[in-house]
Amino acid sequence: PEGFTVLDTQGWSGCVTVLTTVTCAASSLAAGERRAFLIDVQAPASGGDYIVSARVSSNETDPNLSDNFDLGATLILEP
């Protein structure tokens, strides 16, 4: 989310960070295969509710596009 700073990415090679968007590319995945990665961020000093999103895409036809996007919410409390 806006205000967060990406510090590091781990798990996939070829990750690129532009502002608060991290894009990682995998050369190939078999059907049902999973890949995990970690994005280390620094949260803003101000508290509040923040929404994080993730999206995947492929050059191949995907019969189920509904599982290619997810949202996560987090609440940061001020000290």
PDB file of N, CA, C and O in Angstrom, chain B, residues numbered from 101:
ATOM      1  N   PRO B 101       0.815  -1.203   0.000  1.00  0.00           N
ATOM      2  CA  PRO B 101       0.000   0.000   0.000  1.00  0.00           C
ATOM      3  C   PRO B 101       0.858   1.265   0.000  1.00  0.00           C
ATOM      4  O   PRO B 101       2.043   1.223   0.329  1.00  0.00           O
ATOM      5  N   GLU B 102       0.258   2.364  -0.365  1.00  0.00           N
ATOM      6  CA  GLU B 102       0.970   3.641  -0.339  1.00  0.00           C
ATOM      7  C   GLU B 102       1.479   3.897   1.070  1.00  0.00           C
ATOM      8  O   GLU B 102       0.772   3.651   2.048  1.00  0.00           O
ATOM      9  N   GLY B 103       2.706   4.390   1.172  1.00  0.00           N
ATOM     10  CA  GLY B 103       3.304   4.659   2.468  1.00  0.00           C
ATOM     11  C   GLY B 103       4.219   3.549   2.946  1.00  0.00           C
ATOM     12  O   GLY B 103       5.054   3.776   3.821  1.00  0.00           O
ATOM     13  N   PHE B 104       4.080   2.351   2.392  1.00  0.00           N
ATOM     14  CA  PHE B 104       4.962   1.242   2.735  1.00  0.00           C
ATOM     15  C   PHE B 104       6.217   1.319   1.871  1.00  0.00           C
ATOM     16  O   PHE B 104       6.164   1.799   0.739  1.00  0.00           O
ATOM     17  N   THR B 105       7.340   0.849   2.398  1.00  0.00           N
ATOM     18  CA  THR B 105       8.595   0.816   1.657  1.00  0.00           C
ATOM     19  C   THR B 105       9.034  -0.632   1.514  1.00  0.00           C
ATOM     20  O   THR B 105       9.172  -1.339   2.511  1.00  0.00           O
ATOM     21  N   VAL B 106       9.255  -1.082   0.275  1.00  0.00           N
ATOM     22  CA  VAL B 106       9.740  -2.442   0.039  1.00  0.00           C
ATOM     23  C   VAL B 106      11.232  -2.473   0.356  1.00  0.00           C
ATOM     24  O   VAL B 106      12.014  -1.718  -0.221  1.00  0.00           O
ATOM     25  N   LEU B 107      11.620  -3.360   1.284  1.00  0.00           N
ATOM     26  CA  LEU B 107      13.017  -3.473   1.697  1.00  0.00           C
ATOM     27  C   LEU B 107      13.741  -4.610   0.983  1.00  0.00           C
ATOM     28  O   LEU B 107      14.919  -4.481   0.651  1.00  0.00           O
ATOM     29  N   ASP B 108      13.037  -5.736   0.741  1.00  0.00           N
ATOM     30  CA  ASP B 108      13.692  -6.905   0.158  1.00  0.00           C
ATOM     31  C   ASP B 108      12.633  -7.868  -0.363  1.00  0.00           C
ATOM     32  O   ASP B 108      11.491  -7.867   0.098  1.00  0.00           O
ATOM     33  N   THR B 109      13.032  -8.688  -1.331  1.00  0.00           N
ATOM     34  CA  THR B 109      12.173  -9.772  -1.819  1.00  0.00           C
ATOM     35  C   THR B 109      12.990 -11.050  -1.777  1.00  0.00           C
ATOM     36  O   THR B 109      14.191 -11.038  -2.048  1.00  0.00           O
ATOM     37  N   GLN B 110      12.330 -12.166  -1.435  1.00  0.00           N
ATOM     38  CA  GLN B 110      12.999 -13.461  -1.380  1.00  0.00           C
ATOM     39  C   GLN B 110      12.074 -14.531  -1.922  1.00  0.00           C
ATOM     40  O   GLN B 110      10.856 -14.435  -1.773  1.00  0.00           O
ATOM     41  N   GLY B 111      12.636 -15.542  -2.544  1.00  0.00           N
ATOM     42  CA  GLY B 111      11.850 -16.690  -2.972  1.00  0.00           C
ATOM     43  C   GLY B 111      11.851 -16.893  -4.465  1.00  0.00           C
ATOM     44  O   GLY B 111      11.912 -18.032  -4.927  1.00  0.00           O
ATOM     45  N   TRP B 112      11.786 -15.852  -5.218  1.00  0.00           N
ATOM     46  CA  TRP B 112      11.835 -15.959  -6.679  1.00  0.00           C
ATOM     47  C   TRP B 112      12.935 -15.057  -7.177  1.00  0.00           C
ATOM     48  O   TRP B 112      13.128 -13.956  -6.662  1.00  0.00           O
ATOM     49  N   SER B 113      13.646 -15.512  -8.160  1.00  0.00           N
ATOM     50  CA  SER B 113      14.609 -14.606  -8.790  1.00  0.00           C
ATOM     51  C   SER B 113      13.851 -13.769  -9.808  1.00  0.00           C
ATOM     52  O   SER B 113      12.733 -14.111 -10.194  1.00  0.00           O
ATOM     53  N   GLY B 114      14.440 -12.711 -10.224  1.00  0.00           N
ATOM     54  CA  GLY B 114      13.817 -11.876 -11.243  1.00  0.00           C
ATOM     55  C   GLY B 114      12.732 -10.959 -10.725  1.00  0.00           C
ATOM     56  O   GLY B 114      11.873 -10.537 -11.499  1.00  0.00           O
ATOM     57  N   CYS B 115      12.739 -10.635  -9.433  1.00  0.00           N
ATOM     58  CA  CYS B 115      11.746  -9.708  -8.892  1.00  0.00           C
ATOM     59  C   CYS B 115      12.205  -8.272  -9.128  1.00  0.00           C
ATOM     60  O   CYS B 115      13.384  -7.948  -8.982  1.00  0.00           O
ATOM     61  N   VAL B 116      11.258  -7.426  -9.491  1.00  0.00           N
ATOM     62  CA  VAL B 116      11.525  -6.016  -9.746  1.00  0.00           C
ATOM     63  C   VAL B 116      10.554  -5.205  -8.895  1.00  0.00           C
ATOM     64  O   VAL B 116       9.361  -5.506  -8.854  1.00  0.00           O
ATOM     65  N   THR B 117      11.064  -4.174  -8.214  1.00  0.00           N
ATOM     66  CA  THR B 117      10.225  -3.309  -7.392  1.00  0.00           C
ATOM     67  C   THR B 117      10.165  -1.923  -8.004  1.00  0.00           C
ATOM     68  O   THR B 117      11.195  -1.312  -8.290  1.00  0.00           O
ATOM     69  N   VAL B 118       8.943  -1.428  -8.203  1.00  0.00           N
ATOM     70  CA  VAL B 118       8.719  -0.054  -8.666  1.00  0.00           C
ATOM     71  C   VAL B 118       7.730   0.570  -7.692  1.00  0.00           C
ATOM     72  O   VAL B 118       6.560   0.190  -7.653  1.00  0.00           O
ATOM     73  N   LEU B 119       8.209   1.530  -6.904  1.00  0.00           N
ATOM     74  CA  LEU B 119       7.423   2.157  -5.835  1.00  0.00           C
ATOM     75  C   LEU B 119       6.907   1.076  -4.893  1.00  0.00           C
ATOM     76  O   LEU B 119       7.713   0.448  -4.208  1.00  0.00           O
ATOM     77  N   THR B 120       5.602   0.832  -4.829  1.00  0.00           N
ATOM     78  CA  THR B 120       5.067  -0.186  -3.925  1.00  0.00           C
ATOM     79  C   THR B 120       4.574  -1.419  -4.669  1.00  0.00           C
ATOM     80  O   THR B 120       3.832  -2.219  -4.100  1.00  0.00           O
ATOM     81  N   THR B 121       4.964  -1.589  -5.919  1.00  0.00           N
ATOM     82  CA  THR B 121       4.568  -2.763  -6.693  1.00  0.00           C
ATOM     83  C   THR B 121       5.782  -3.657  -6.915  1.00  0.00           C
ATOM     84  O   THR B 121       6.817  -3.208  -7.408  1.00  0.00           O
ATOM     85  N   VAL B 122       5.640  -4.932  -6.543  1.00  0.00           N
ATOM     86  CA  VAL B 122       6.694  -5.919  -6.761  1.00  0.00           C
ATOM     87  C   VAL B 122       6.196  -6.889  -7.828  1.00  0.00           C
ATOM     88  O   VAL B 122       5.110  -7.455  -7.703  1.00  0.00           O
ATOM     89  N   THR B 123       6.996  -7.078  -8.875  1.00  0.00           N
ATOM     90  CA  THR B 123       6.656  -8.012  -9.941  1.00  0.00           C
ATOM     91  C   THR B 123       7.733  -9.093  -9.994  1.00  0.00           C
ATOM     92  O   THR B 123       8.923  -8.792 -10.092  1.00  0.00           O
ATOM     93  N   CYS B 124       7.302 -10.363  -9.926  1.00  0.00           N
ATOM     94  CA  CYS B 124       8.222 -11.490  -9.991  1.00  0.00           C
ATOM     95  C   CYS B 124       7.798 -12.393 -11.143  1.00  0.00           C
ATOM     96  O   CYS B 124       6.607 -12.614 -11.365  1.00  0.00           O
ATOM     97  N   ALA B 125       8.779 -12.911 -11.871  1.00  0.00           N
ATOM     98  CA  ALA B 125       8.499 -13.772 -13.015  1.00  0.00           C
ATOM     99  C   ALA B 125       9.052 -15.167 -12.763  1.00  0.00           C
ATOM    100  O   ALA B 125      10.178 -15.322 -12.290  1.00  0.00           O
ATOM    101  N   ALA B 126       8.261 -16.168 -13.077  1.00  0.00           N
ATOM    102  CA  ALA B 126       8.701 -17.568 -13.028  1.00  0.00           C
ATOM    103  C   ALA B 126       8.668 -18.086 -14.458  1.00  0.00           C
ATOM    104  O   ALA B 126       7.677 -17.901 -15.165  1.00  0.00           O
ATOM    105  N   SER B 127       9.742 -18.731 -14.885  1.00  0.00           N
ATOM    106  CA  SER B 127       9.814 -19.166 -16.282  1.00  0.00           C
ATOM    107  C   SER B 127       8.751 -20.203 -16.608  1.00  0.00           C
ATOM    108  O   SER B 127       8.218 -20.210 -17.717  1.00  0.00           O
ATOM    109  N   SER B 128       8.434 -21.079 -15.660  1.00  0.00           N
ATOM    110  CA  SER B 128       7.369 -22.058 -15.909  1.00  0.00           C
ATOM    111  C   SER B 128       6.879 -22.636 -14.584  1.00  0.00           C
ATOM    112  O   SER B 128       7.629 -22.736 -13.613  1.00  0.00           O
ATOM    113  N   LEU B 129       5.616 -23.009 -14.570  1.00  0.00           N
ATOM    114  CA  LEU B 129       5.001 -23.688 -13.436  1.00  0.00           C
ATOM    115  C   LEU B 129       4.135 -24.808 -13.990  1.00  0.00           C
ATOM    116  O   LEU B 129       3.408 -24.608 -14.964  1.00  0.00           O
ATOM    117  N   ALA B 130       4.205 -25.970 -13.385  1.00  0.00           N
ATOM    118  CA  ALA B 130       3.332 -27.072 -13.775  1.00  0.00           C
ATOM    119  C   ALA B 130       1.946 -26.830 -13.183  1.00  0.00           C
ATOM    120  O   ALA B 130       1.803 -26.084 -12.214  1.00  0.00           O
ATOM    121  N   ALA B 131       0.944 -27.451 -13.756  1.00  0.00           N
ATOM    122  CA  ALA B 131      -0.420 -27.327 -13.233  1.00  0.00           C
ATOM    123  C   ALA B 131      -0.434 -27.744 -11.771  1.00  0.00           C
ATOM    124  O   ALA B 131       0.040 -28.827 -11.428  1.00  0.00           O
ATOM    125  N   GLY B 132      -0.974 -26.894 -10.909  1.00  0.00           N
ATOM    126  CA  GLY B 132      -1.060 -27.180  -9.487  1.00  0.00           C
ATOM    127  C   GLY B 132       0.205 -26.894  -8.700  1.00  0.00           C
ATOM    128  O   GLY B 132       0.197 -27.001  -7.474  1.00  0.00           O
ATOM    129  N   GLU B 133       1.286 -26.535  -9.367  1.00  0.00           N
ATOM    130  CA  GLU B 133       2.534 -26.240  -8.669  1.00  0.00           C
ATOM    131  C   GLU B 133       2.411 -24.926  -7.897  1.00  0.00           C
ATOM    132  O   GLU B 133       1.711 -24.007  -8.322  1.00  0.00           O
ATOM    133  N   ARG B 134       3.087 -24.853  -6.777  1.00  0.00           N
ATOM    134  CA  ARG B 134       3.052 -23.651  -5.943  1.00  0.00           C
ATOM    135  C   ARG B 134       4.439 -23.029  -5.876  1.00  0.00           C
ATOM    136  O   ARG B 134       5.450 -23.726  -5.958  1.00  0.00           O
ATOM    137  N   ARG B 135       4.475 -21.727  -5.729  1.00  0.00           N
ATOM    138  CA  ARG B 135       5.710 -20.993  -5.468  1.00  0.00           C
ATOM    139  C   ARG B 135       5.434 -20.035  -4.319  1.00  0.00           C
ATOM    140  O   ARG B 135       4.374 -19.413  -4.256  1.00  0.00           O
ATOM    141  N   ALA B 136       6.380 -19.923  -3.427  1.00  0.00           N
ATOM    142  CA  ALA B 136       6.239 -19.007  -2.295  1.00  0.00           C
ATOM    143  C   ALA B 136       7.312 -17.936  -2.396  1.00  0.00           C
ATOM    144  O   ALA B 136       8.406 -18.187  -2.901  1.00  0.00           O
ATOM    145  N   PHE B 137       6.994 -16.751  -1.917  1.00  0.00           N
ATOM    146  CA  PHE B 137       7.968 -15.676  -1.862  1.00  0.00           C
ATOM    147  C   PHE B 137       7.625 -14.762  -0.702  1.00  0.00           C
ATOM    148  O   PHE B 137       6.503 -14.761  -0.195  1.00  0.00           O
ATOM    149  N   LEU B 138       8.609 -13.991  -0.297  1.00  0.00           N
ATOM    150  CA  LEU B 138       8.466 -13.090   0.844  1.00  0.00           C
ATOM    151  C   LEU B 138       8.808 -11.678   0.393  1.00  0.00           C
ATOM    152  O   LEU B 138       9.833 -11.451  -0.249  1.00  0.00           O
ATOM    153  N   ILE B 139       7.955 -10.747   0.730  1.00  0.00           N
ATOM    154  CA  ILE B 139       8.228  -9.334   0.472  1.00  0.00           C
ATOM    155  C   ILE B 139       8.361  -8.664   1.840  1.00  0.00           C
ATOM    156  O   ILE B 139       7.397  -8.592   2.602  1.00  0.00           O
ATOM    157  N   ASP B 140       9.548  -8.184   2.135  1.00  0.00           N
ATOM    158  CA  ASP B 140       9.838  -7.528   3.407  1.00  0.00           C
ATOM    159  C   ASP B 140       9.588  -6.034   3.233  1.00  0.00           C
ATOM    160  O   ASP B 140      10.204  -5.391   2.382  1.00  0.00           O
ATOM    161  N   VAL B 141       8.682  -5.483   4.041  1.00  0.00           N
ATOM    162  CA  VAL B 141       8.327  -4.068   3.907  1.00  0.00           C
ATOM    163  C   VAL B 141       8.464  -3.350   5.238  1.00  0.00           C
ATOM    164  O   VAL B 141       8.446  -3.965   6.304  1.00  0.00           O
ATOM    165  N   GLN B 142       8.601  -2.040   5.149  1.00  0.00           N
ATOM    166  CA  GLN B 142       8.551  -1.181   6.325  1.00  0.00           C
ATOM    167  C   GLN B 142       7.235  -0.427   6.268  1.00  0.00           C
ATOM    168  O   GLN B 142       6.937   0.252   5.285  1.00  0.00           O
ATOM    169  N   ALA B 143       6.451  -0.551   7.328  1.00  0.00           N
ATOM    170  CA  ALA B 143       5.150   0.107   7.388  1.00  0.00           C
ATOM    171  C   ALA B 143       5.327   1.593   7.688  1.00  0.00           C
ATOM    172  O   ALA B 143       6.344   1.996   8.253  1.00  0.00           O
ATOM    173  N   PRO B 144       4.346   2.401   7.314  1.00  0.00           N
ATOM    174  CA  PRO B 144       4.417   3.828   7.633  1.00  0.00           C
ATOM    175  C   PRO B 144       4.293   4.052   9.140  1.00  0.00           C
ATOM    176  O   PRO B 144       3.783   3.201   9.868  1.00  0.00           O
ATOM    177  N   ALA B 145       4.768   5.207   9.590  1.00  0.00           N
ATOM    178  CA  ALA B 145       4.728   5.529  11.015  1.00  0.00           C
ATOM    179  C   ALA B 145       3.308   5.785  11.504  1.00  0.00           C
ATOM    180  O   ALA B 145       3.014   5.594  12.684  1.00  0.00           O
ATOM    181  N   SER B 146       2.425   6.216  10.605  1.00  0.00           N
ATOM    182  CA  SER B 146       1.048   6.499  11.014  1.00  0.00           C
ATOM    183  C   SER B 146       0.220   5.219  11.005  1.00  0.00           C
ATOM    184  O   SER B 146       0.360   4.380  10.116  1.00  0.00           O
ATOM    185  N   GLY B 147      -0.630   5.085  11.995  1.00  0.00           N
ATOM    186  CA  GLY B 147      -1.485   3.917  12.092  1.00  0.00           C
ATOM    187  C   GLY B 147      -2.636   3.995  11.108  1.00  0.00           C
ATOM    188  O   GLY B 147      -2.868   5.029  10.483  1.00  0.00           O
ATOM    189  N   GLY B 148      -3.347   2.896  10.981  1.00  0.00           N
ATOM    190  CA  GLY B 148      -4.515   2.864  10.120  1.00  0.00           C
ATOM    191  C   GLY B 148      -4.750   1.489   9.526  1.00  0.00           C
ATOM    192  O   GLY B 148      -3.989   0.552   9.770  1.00  0.00           O
ATOM    193  N   ASP B 149      -5.816   1.379   8.743  1.00  0.00           N
ATOM    194  CA  ASP B 149      -6.140   0.154   8.026  1.00  0.00           C
ATOM    195  C   ASP B 149      -5.475   0.200   6.659  1.00  0.00           C
ATOM    196  O   ASP B 149      -5.546   1.214   5.966  1.00  0.00           O
ATOM    197  N   TYR B 150      -4.831  -0.889   6.269  1.00  0.00           N
ATOM    198  CA  TYR B 150      -4.155  -0.959   4.980  1.00  0.00           C
ATOM    199  C   TYR B 150      -4.572  -2.233   4.259  1.00  0.00           C
ATOM    200  O   TYR B 150      -4.748  -3.279   4.883  1.00  0.00           O
ATOM    201  N   ILE B 151      -4.727  -2.141   2.962  1.00  0.00           N
ATOM    202  CA  ILE B 151      -5.094  -3.281   2.122  1.00  0.00           C
ATOM    203  C   ILE B 151      -3.912  -3.629   1.235  1.00  0.00           C
ATOM    204  O   ILE B 151      -3.356  -2.764   0.558  1.00  0.00           O
ATOM    205  N   VAL B 152      -3.527  -4.906   1.241  1.00  0.00           N
ATOM    206  CA  VAL B 152      -2.457  -5.423   0.401  1.00  0.00           C
ATOM    207  C   VAL B 152      -3.100  -6.331  -0.632  1.00  0.00           C
ATOM    208  O   VAL B 152      -3.997  -7.108  -0.304  1.00  0.00           O
ATOM    209  N   SER B 153      -2.650  -6.241  -1.880  1.00  0.00           N
ATOM    210  CA  SER B 153      -3.224  -7.097  -2.923  1.00  0.00           C
ATOM    211  C   SER B 153      -2.131  -7.875  -3.633  1.00  0.00           C
ATOM    212  O   SER B 153      -0.974  -7.458  -3.677  1.00  0.00           O
ATOM    213  N   ALA B 154      -2.522  -9.016  -4.187  1.00  0.00           N
ATOM    214  CA  ALA B 154      -1.610  -9.852  -4.980  1.00  0.00           C
ATOM    215  C   ALA B 154      -2.373 -10.351  -6.199  1.00  0.00           C
ATOM    216  O   ALA B 154      -3.559 -10.672  -6.123  1.00  0.00           O
ATOM    217  N   ARG B 155      -1.664 -10.409  -7.328  1.00  0.00           N
ATOM    218  CA  ARG B 155      -2.285 -10.843  -8.575  1.00  0.00           C
ATOM    219  C   ARG B 155      -1.277 -11.707  -9.334  1.00  0.00           C
ATOM    220  O   ARG B 155      -0.078 -11.427  -9.318  1.00  0.00           O
ATOM    221  N   VAL B 156      -1.757 -12.739  -9.989  1.00  0.00           N
ATOM    222  CA  VAL B 156      -0.910 -13.563 -10.855  1.00  0.00           C
ATOM    223  C   VAL B 156      -1.493 -13.571 -12.259  1.00  0.00           C
ATOM    224  O   VAL B 156      -2.695 -13.391 -12.453  1.00  0.00           O
ATOM    225  N   SER B 157      -0.619 -13.781 -13.228  1.00  0.00           N
ATOM    226  CA  SER B 157      -1.071 -13.880 -14.621  1.00  0.00           C
ATOM    227  C   SER B 157      -0.171 -14.858 -15.357  1.00  0.00           C
ATOM    228  O   SER B 157       0.898 -15.230 -14.873  1.00  0.00           O
ATOM    229  N   SER B 158      -0.622 -15.267 -16.535  1.00  0.00           N
ATOM    230  CA  SER B 158       0.109 -16.259 -17.315  1.00  0.00           C
ATOM    231  C   SER B 158      -0.108 -16.020 -18.801  1.00  0.00           C
ATOM    232  O   SER B 158      -1.105 -15.427 -19.211  1.00  0.00           O
ATOM    233  N   ASN B 159       0.827 -16.484 -19.585  1.00  0.00           N
ATOM    234  CA  ASN B 159       0.651 -16.455 -21.043  1.00  0.00           C
ATOM    235  C   ASN B 159      -0.248 -17.591 -21.506  1.00  0.00           C
ATOM    236  O   ASN B 159      -0.758 -17.559 -22.626  1.00  0.00           O
ATOM    237  N   GLU B 160      -0.447 -18.591 -20.660  1.00  0.00           N
ATOM    238  CA  GLU B 160      -1.295 -19.745 -20.979  1.00  0.00           C
ATOM    239  C   GLU B 160      -2.751 -19.444 -20.625  1.00  0.00           C
ATOM    240  O   GLU B 160      -3.026 -18.571 -19.801  1.00  0.00           O
ATOM    241  N   THR B 161      -3.665 -20.156 -21.239  1.00  0.00           N
ATOM    242  CA  THR B 161      -5.088 -20.019 -20.931  1.00  0.00           C
ATOM    243  C   THR B 161      -5.358 -20.567 -19.533  1.00  0.00           C
ATOM    244  O   THR B 161      -4.937 -21.675 -19.202  1.00  0.00           O
ATOM    245  N   ASP B 162      -6.056 -19.795 -18.726  1.00  0.00           N
ATOM    246  CA  ASP B 162      -6.396 -20.196 -17.358  1.00  0.00           C
ATOM    247  C   ASP B 162      -7.906 -20.373 -17.281  1.00  0.00           C
ATOM    248  O   ASP B 162      -8.646 -19.402 -17.438  1.00  0.00           O
ATOM    249  N   PRO B 163      -8.378 -21.596 -17.042  1.00  0.00           N
ATOM    250  CA  PRO B 163      -9.826 -21.825 -16.987  1.00  0.00           C
ATOM    251  C   PRO B 163     -10.503 -21.262 -15.738  1.00  0.00           C
ATOM    252  O   PRO B 163     -11.732 -21.197 -15.683  1.00  0.00           O
ATOM    253  N   ASN B 164      -9.722 -20.855 -14.735  1.00  0.00           N
ATOM    254  CA  ASN B 164     -10.302 -20.341 -13.486  1.00  0.00           C
ATOM    255  C   ASN B 164      -9.598 -19.042 -13.098  1.00  0.00           C
ATOM    256  O   ASN B 164      -8.655 -19.058 -12.307  1.00  0.00           O
ATOM    257  N   LEU B 165     -10.048 -17.934 -13.644  1.00  0.00           N
ATOM    258  CA  LEU B 165      -9.434 -16.641 -13.353  1.00  0.00           C
ATOM    259  C   LEU B 165      -9.775 -16.122 -11.954  1.00  0.00           C
ATOM    260  O   LEU B 165      -9.132 -15.192 -11.469  1.00  0.00           O
ATOM    261  N   SER B 166     -10.778 -16.715 -11.302  1.00  0.00           N
ATOM    262  CA  SER B 166     -11.225 -16.208  -9.999  1.00  0.00           C
ATOM    263  C   SER B 166     -10.198 -16.422  -8.895  1.00  0.00           C
ATOM    264  O   SER B 166     -10.283 -15.768  -7.856  1.00  0.00           O
ATOM    265  N   ASP B 167      -9.227 -17.319  -9.084  1.00  0.00           N
ATOM    266  CA  ASP B 167      -8.239 -17.559  -8.036  1.00  0.00           C
ATOM    267  C   ASP B 167      -6.896 -16.890  -8.335  1.00  0.00           C
ATOM    268  O   ASP B 167      -5.868 -17.293  -7.791  1.00  0.00           O
ATOM    269  N   ASN B 168      -6.902 -15.880  -9.189  1.00  0.00           N
ATOM    270  CA  ASN B 168      -5.671 -15.196  -9.569  1.00  0.00           C
ATOM    271  C   ASN B 168      -5.468 -13.857  -8.865  1.00  0.00           C
ATOM    272  O   ASN B 168      -4.544 -13.118  -9.206  1.00  0.00           O
ATOM    273  N   PHE B 169      -6.314 -13.533  -7.894  1.00  0.00           N
ATOM    274  CA  PHE B 169      -6.240 -12.249  -7.199  1.00  0.00           C
ATOM    275  C   PHE B 169      -6.641 -12.459  -5.747  1.00  0.00           C
ATOM    276  O   PHE B 169      -7.546 -13.239  -5.451  1.00  0.00           O
ATOM    277  N   ASP B 170      -5.964 -11.759  -4.845  1.00  0.00           N
ATOM    278  CA  ASP B 170      -6.320 -11.856  -3.433  1.00  0.00           C
ATOM    279  C   ASP B 170      -6.032 -10.527  -2.735  1.00  0.00           C
ATOM    280  O   ASP B 170      -5.154  -9.771  -3.150  1.00  0.00           O
ATOM    281  N   LEU B 171      -6.775 -10.260  -1.683  1.00  0.00           N
ATOM    282  CA  LEU B 171      -6.606  -9.062  -0.862  1.00  0.00           C
ATOM    283  C   LEU B 171      -6.354  -9.487   0.573  1.00  0.00           C
ATOM    284  O   LEU B 171      -6.866 -10.509   1.029  1.00  0.00           O
ATOM    285  N   GLY B 172      -5.564  -8.698   1.276  1.00  0.00           N
ATOM    286  CA  GLY B 172      -5.348  -8.925   2.694  1.00  0.00           C
ATOM    287  C   GLY B 172      -5.406  -7.584   3.410  1.00  0.00           C
ATOM    288  O   GLY B 172      -4.903  -6.583   2.900  1.00  0.00           O
ATOM    289  N   ALA B 173      -6.005  -7.563   4.565  1.00  0.00           N
ATOM    290  CA  ALA B 173      -6.133  -6.325   5.329  1.00  0.00           C
ATOM    291  C   ALA B 173      -5.283  -6.413   6.584  1.00  0.00           C
ATOM    292  O   ALA B 173      -5.175  -7.476   7.196  1.00  0.00           O
ATOM    293  N   THR B 174      -4.684  -5.306   6.963  1.00  0.00           N
ATOM    294  CA  THR B 174      -3.931  -5.266   8.208  1.00  0.00           C
ATOM    295  C   THR B 174      -4.200  -3.937   8.904  1.00  0.00           C
ATOM    296  O   THR B 174      -4.375  -2.909   8.250  1.00  0.00           O
ATOM    297  N   LEU B 175      -4.231  -3.965  10.200  1.00  0.00           N
ATOM    298  CA  LEU B 175      -4.426  -2.766  11.015  1.00  0.00           C
ATOM    299  C   LEU B 175      -3.125  -2.468  11.741  1.00  0.00           C
ATOM    300  O   LEU B 175      -2.593  -3.323  12.449  1.00  0.00           O
ATOM    301  N   ILE B 176      -2.615  -1.258  11.566  1.00  0.00           N
ATOM    302  CA  ILE B 176      -1.402  -0.834  12.254  1.00  0.00           C
ATOM    303  C   ILE B 176      -1.801   0.176  13.318  1.00  0.00           C
ATOM    304  O   ILE B 176      -2.414   1.203  13.025  1.00  0.00           O
ATOM    305  N   LEU B 177      -1.443  -0.133  14.555  1.00  0.00           N
ATOM    306  CA  LEU B 177      -1.763   0.748  15.678  1.00  0.00           C
ATOM    307  C   LEU B 177      -0.570   1.647  15.965  1.00  0.00           C
ATOM    308  O   LEU B 177       0.576   1.198  15.929  1.00  0.00           O
ATOM    309  N   GLU B 178      -0.834   2.893  16.244  1.00  0.00           N
ATOM    310  CA  GLU B 178       0.228   3.819  16.615  1.00  0.00           C
ATOM    311  C   GLU B 178       0.706   3.485  18.029  1.00  0.00           C
ATOM    312  O   GLU B 178      -0.095   3.121  18.890  1.00  0.00           O
ATOM    313  N   PRO B 179       2.015   3.610  18.263  1.00  0.00           N
ATOM    314  CA  PRO B 179       2.531   3.274  19.603  1.00  0.00           C
ATOM    315  C   PRO B 179       2.017   4.211  20.666  1.00  0.00           C
ATOM    316  O   PRO B 179       2.359   4.061  21.839  1.00  0.00           O
TER     317      PRO B 179
END
